[in-house]
């Protein structure tokens, strides 16, 4: 079982310590970064449709990063294939610091889920910094009779046809969470993959799918408005944005702890000076009080670690999710 949202086996204090250590590393990085500045607008590729957590985080960072770099930072959505289309686009982009990926834990899962990818996530993309960690939450339409995880499981076991759960795509964290929920609860669920949180949330509100395990950010306004009902968070600790919502472990599914991290990456051959400048500026923004307040509003936990720390996180997640994917026998062409 994983020990921290999006970082299997990695405890909360370790990730937060990495963010603090990142602040101390700004000095050398800032010195190296003095020789590079963008010559034109910078594009942040979001591999999901607009409206999801990745898009919200990208836009929160883009405005501030543009001011720091002296060039506009544009957010562009390139959804599809479990976030791999956008990743492939950035992996093959000109490595000059002007095209970046807002990646996520989903990309470390895709490495094992897909038989063949047109890129290598660890070799073809260079980490810049982790932006934030976001808990996942089990939600149902407010019209659902289920008011607890136990009630939902009982209804799901009796349902004919099977209850459906939506995810952000095949091989994403939400897909694996749904599979783990099946294994832990004994309920049979029908997986319905979407291109991202935006269309998934629309169908959940409309009753086209029964439930989802999405990140807190896109569903939080609908939970507060009473249109969706949060039954549990999928992390070991309760979400600060939903303190009254229990964890799955508190709800009877022991040792359940998965969330989602989001980070900034560039094509691997991007000059070191460009990577250093992008990292230094991004880390300063992410660790600022203003950005932290914005993250609290959307239920996210800002990180802002170094490229080396993010690279280690990607490597460890890729290895651990590979074991989980093998156990679940999830393979896509």
C-alpha positions in Angstrom: 0.0 0.0 0.0 1.2 3.5 -0.6 2.2 5.8 2.2 1.6 9.3 0.8 -0.6 10.9 -1.8 1.0 10.1 -5.2 4.3 9.1 -3.5 4.0 5.4 -2.7 6.1 4.5 0.4 7.0 8.1 1.0 5.8 9.7 4.2 4.3 13.2 4.5 7.1 14.6 6.6 9.7 13.4 4.0 8.0 15.2 1.1 7.5 18.4 3.1 11.1 18.3 4.2 12.1 18.1 0.6 10.2 21.3 -0.1 12.0 23.0 2.7 15.3 21.7 1.6 14.5 23.0 -1.9 14.3 26.5 -0.5 17.8 26.2 0.9 19.0 25.1 -2.6 17.8 28.2 -4.3 21.2 30.0 -4.0 23.3 27.8 -6.3 20.4 27.4 -8.7 19.7 31.1 -8.9 23.4 31.8 -9.7 23.4 29.3 -12.6 20.1 30.7 -13.8 21.3 34.3 -14.4 22.5 33.5 -17.9 19.0 32.5 -19.4 15.8 34.3 -20.0 12.9 33.3 -22.3 12.9 35.0 -25.7 9.2 34.5 -26.3 6.1 33.4 -24.5 6.4 30.1 -22.5 3.7 27.4 -23.0 2.6 25.1 -20.2 1.1 22.0 -21.7 -1.7 20.5 -19.6 -2.4 16.9 -20.6 -6.0 17.1 -19.4 -9.0 19.2 -20.4 -9.6 22.6 -18.9 -11.3 22.6 -15.4 -9.4 19.8 -13.8 -6.7 20.0 -11.0 -3.8 20.1 -13.5 -5.4 23.1 -15.3 -6.1 24.9 -12.1 -2.6 24.5 -10.8 -1.1 25.5 -14.1 -3.0 28.7 -14.2 -2.2 29.5 -10.6 1.5 29.2 -11.5 1.4 30.7 -15.0 0.5 34.3 -14.1 3.1 34.5 -11.4 5.8 32.8 -13.4 5.2 35.1 -16.4 5.8 38.1 -14.2 9.0 36.6 -12.9 10.3 35.6 -16.3 9.3 38.8 -18.1 7.3 36.8 -20.8 3.7 35.7 -20.9 3.2 32.1 -19.8 0.3 30.5 -21.7 -1.6 27.4 -20.5 -2.6 25.0 -23.4 -4.7 21.8 -22.9 -3.6 18.7 -24.9 -5.7 15.9 -23.4 -5.9 12.2 -24.3 -4.6 8.7 -23.7 -4.4 9.0 -20.0 -2.3 12.2 -20.1 0.3 10.6 -22.4 -0.4 12.7 -25.5 0.6 15.9 -23.8 3.7 14.3 -22.3 4.7 13.1 -25.7 4.2 16.5 -27.3 6.6 18.1 -24.7 9.1 15.3 -24.9 9.5 16.0 -28.6 9.3 19.8 -28.4 12.3 22.1 -29.1 14.4 21.9 -25.9 14.8 25.7 -25.4 12.7 26.3 -22.2 9.7 27.6 -24.0 7.5 24.5 -23.9 6.9 22.8 -20.5 4.7 20.0 -19.2 2.5 20.2 -16.1 2.9 16.5 -15.4 1.4 14.3 -12.6 1.7 11.0 -10.8 -0.4 9.6 -13.7 2.7 9.6 -15.9 4.7 7.3 -13.6 1.8 4.9 -13.8 1.5 5.1 -17.6 5.0 3.9 -17.9 3.9 0.4 -16.7 0.3 0.4 -17.9 1.0 1.0 -21.6 2.8 -1.7 -23.6 4.5 0.9 -25.8 4.8 4.7 -25.2 6.4 7.0 -27.8 8.6 8.6 -25.1 10.4 7.6 -22.0 9.1 9.7 -19.1 12.4 9.6 -17.1 14.8 9.9 -20.0 13.0 12.3 -22.3 11.7 14.8 -19.7 13.6 16.8 -17.1 12.0 17.5 -13.7 11.8 21.2 -12.7 9.8 21.1 -9.4 6.8 19.5 -7.8 4.0 22.1 -7.6 1.6 20.5 -5.1 0.1 17.3 -3.7 -3.6 16.9 -3.7 -5.8 14.3 -1.9 -8.3 12.2 -3.8 -11.8 12.0 -2.6 -14.6 9.4 -3.1 -17.7 11.3 -4.3 -21.2 10.4 -5.4 -24.1 12.5 -6.7 -26.1 14.1 -3.9 -29.1 12.1 -5.0 -27.4 8.9 -4.2 -28.8 7.0 -1.2 -25.3 6.2 0.0 -24.2 8.4 2.9 -21.2 6.4 4.0 -18.6 4.1 2.4 -20.3 1.1 4.1 -23.6 2.0 2.6 -22.0 2.5 -0.9 -20.3 -0.8 -0.7 -23.5 -2.6 0.2 -25.4 -0.9 -2.6 -22.6 -1.7 -5.1 -22.6 -5.4 -4.1 -26.3 -5.6 -4.7 -26.4 -3.5 -7.9 -27.3 -5.0 -11.2 -25.9 -3.7 -13.5 -22.6 -2.8 -11.8 -22.1 0.6 -10.2 -19.9 2.7 -12.5 -16.9 4.8 -11.4 -15.3 7.5 -13.5 -11.6 8.2 -13.8 -9.4 10.7 -15.6 -8.3 8.0 -18.0 -7.0 4.4 -18.3 -3.9 3.9 -16.2 -4.3 7.1 -14.2 -4.2 7.3 -10.4 -8.0 7.4 -10.2 -8.2 4.2 -12.2 -5.8 2.4 -9.9 -7.6 3.8 -6.8 -10.9 2.3 -8.1 -9.2 -1.1 -8.6 -7.8 -1.0 -5.1 -11.2 0.0 -3.8 -12.7 -3.1 -5.5 -10.1 -5.4 -4.0 -10.4 -3.9 -0.5 -14.2 -3.8 -0.4 -15.2 -6.8 -2.5 -17.6 -4.7 -4.6 -17.6 -5.0 -8.4 -17.4 -1.7 -10.3 -17.6 -0.7 -14.0 -14.7 1.6 -14.9 -15.6 4.5 -17.2 -12.5 6.4 -18.4 -12.7 10.1 -19.3 -10.1 12.5 -20.7 -10.0 14.5 -17.5 -11.8 15.8 -14.4 -13.9 18.4 -16.3 -16.0 16.0 -18.4 -16.0 13.4 -15.6 -17.4 15.9 -13.1 -20.1 17.0 -15.6 -21.3 13.4 -16.0 -21.1 12.7 -12.3 -23.4 15.7 -11.7 -25.7 14.5 -14.4 -25.9 11.0 -13.0 -24.2 9.3 -16.0 -21.7 7.7 -13.6 -22.3 6.6 -10.0 -19.1 7.7 -8.3 -15.5 8.9 -8.8 -12.2 9.0 -6.9 -11.1 12.4 -8.2 -8.7 15.0 -6.7 -10.3 17.4 -4.3 -9.8 20.5 -6.4 -12.4 20.1 -9.2 -15.2 18.6 -7.0 -14.8 20.9 -4.0 -17.1 23.6 -5.2 -19.8 21.0 -6.0 -19.4 19.4 -2.6 -19.8 22.8 -0.9 -22.8 23.5 -3.1 -24.5 20.3 -2.0 -24.5 18.8 -5.6 -22.0 16.1 -4.8 -21.5 14.2 -1.6 -18.0 13.3 -0.3 -17.9 9.9 1.4 -14.1 9.6 2.2 -10.7 10.8 1.2 -8.2 8.2 -0.1 -5.2 9.5 1.9 -4.0 8.5 5.3 -4.9 11.9 6.8 -8.1 13.9 6.4 -8.0 16.8 3.9 -7.7 20.3 5.4 -10.3 21.3 2.8 -12.8 18.7 3.9 -11.9 18.1 7.6 -15.3 16.5 8.3 -14.9 13.8 5.7 -13.3 10.6 7.0 -10.5 8.6 5.4 -11.1 5.3 3.7 -9.1 3.7 6.4 -11.4 5.3 9.0 -14.3 3.9 7.0 -13.1 0.3 7.2 -10.7 -0.1 4.3 -7.4 -0.3 6.1 -4.0 1.0 4.9 -5.6 2.9 2.0 -3.4 5.9 1.2 -3.2 7.3 -2.4 -3.3 10.9 -3.7 -1.9 12.8 -6.6 1.2 15.0 -7.1 1.6 17.6 -9.9 4.9 19.0 -11.2 6.7 20.9 -13.9 8.9 19.3 -16.5 10.8 20.3 -19.7 12.3 18.4 -22.7 15.4 16.5 -21.4 17.9 18.4 -23.6 16.8 21.8 -22.3 20.0 23.8 -21.3 20.9 23.7 -17.7 20.7 27.4 -17.4 17.1 27.4 -18.5 16.2 24.6 -16.2 17.9 26.3 -13.3 16.1 29.6 -13.9 12.7 27.9 -14.3 13.3 25.9 -11.2 14.4 28.8 -9.1 11.6 31.1 -10.1 8.9 28.3 -9.7 10.2 27.3 -6.3 10.1 30.9 -5.0 6.5 31.3 -6.3 5.3 27.9 -4.8 6.8 28.7 -1.4 5.4 32.2 -1.3 2.6 33.0 1.3 0.3 34.1 -1.6 0.6 30.9 -3.5 0.2 28.8 -0.3 -3.1 30.6 0.4 -4.3 29.9 -3.1 -3.5 26.2 -2.7 -5.3 26.0 0.6 -8.4 27.4 -1.1 -8.4 24.5 -3.6 -7.4 21.8 -1.2 -3.8 21.4 -2.4 -0.6 21.2 -0.5 2.3 23.2 -2.1 5.7 21.6 -2.3 8.3 23.4 -4.4 11.2 20.9 -4.3 14.4 20.8 -6.4 14.8 19.0 -9.7 16.9 16.3 -8.1 14.2 15.7 -5.4 11.5 15.6 -8.0 13.6 13.2 -10.1 13.9 10.8 -7.1 10.2 11.0 -6.5 9.5 10.2 -10.2 11.9 7.2 -10.1 10.5 5.8 -6.8 6.9 6.2 -7.9 7.6 4.5 -11.3 9.1 1.5 -9.6 6.4 1.1 -6.9 3.5 1.7 -9.3 5.0 -0.9 -11.6 4.6 -3.5 -8.9 1.0 -2.4 -8.3 0.2 -2.5 -12.0 1.6 -6.0 -12.2 -0.5 -7.2 -9.3 -3.6 -5.6 -10.8 -2.7 -7.0 -14.3 -3.5 -3.7 -16.0 -1.9 -3.5 -19.5 -3.0 -1.3 -22.4 -1.9 -1.2 -26.0 
